[in-house]
Amino acid sequence: MLDGYSQRRRSFAEAIQHCLIRRCCQKAKRFAVGLVGSAVLLLGVILLVLPGPGMLTTLMGLAILAVEFVWAKHWLQKIRENSFGYRHLILDDRQPFGTPRGTSCANSTKRTTHD
């Protein structure tokens, strides 16, 4: 049988072991997220030059890194704030290329037929 001192000593050792295991798992998770997020971010930067969804991949890499890193969360938030300012260029006024703003598509593409 264990006396009170031995039980406390054993539970203290188990608590320290539990803390060390938890800290090790947290560091392993942080390392894995950093590795995967950096790889996706690097791929996105490469795809900005090469054909492919570079901007989307870059944002995905930042989103993965934002799970563990504050700096990535900060950059992602800045991108979100700034992207809403340009949203009207993408969603509104979808004019054909070369059409002056303020004119409708129907007026600018009139064709006259000669019989």
C-alpha positions, 0 to 999 in steps of 0.5 A: 500500500502507498502512504499519502506522501507516495500517492501525492508524489506519484500524482505529481509525476503523472501531472508533469508527464501529462503537461509535457505530453500536451506541450509536445502535441501542441508544438507538433501541431504548430509545426505541422500547420506551419509546414503545410501552410507554408507549402500551400502559400509558396505554391500560391506565390509560384502560381501567381506567375505560372498559369493556375489559381495563384491568388486563391491558393495564396489565400488558402495558405494564409488561412491555414497558417492563420490557425496557429500564427497571429501574423498570418491572421493579421494579413488575412484580416487586412486582405479581407478588409481591402478586398471589400473595397474592390468588390464593386469592380467585380460584382457590379457594372459587368460591362464588355471590354471597351464599353465606356462606363455609364452606357448600357450594353444594348446601346454600345453594341447596336448593329445596323443591317444593310439589305 
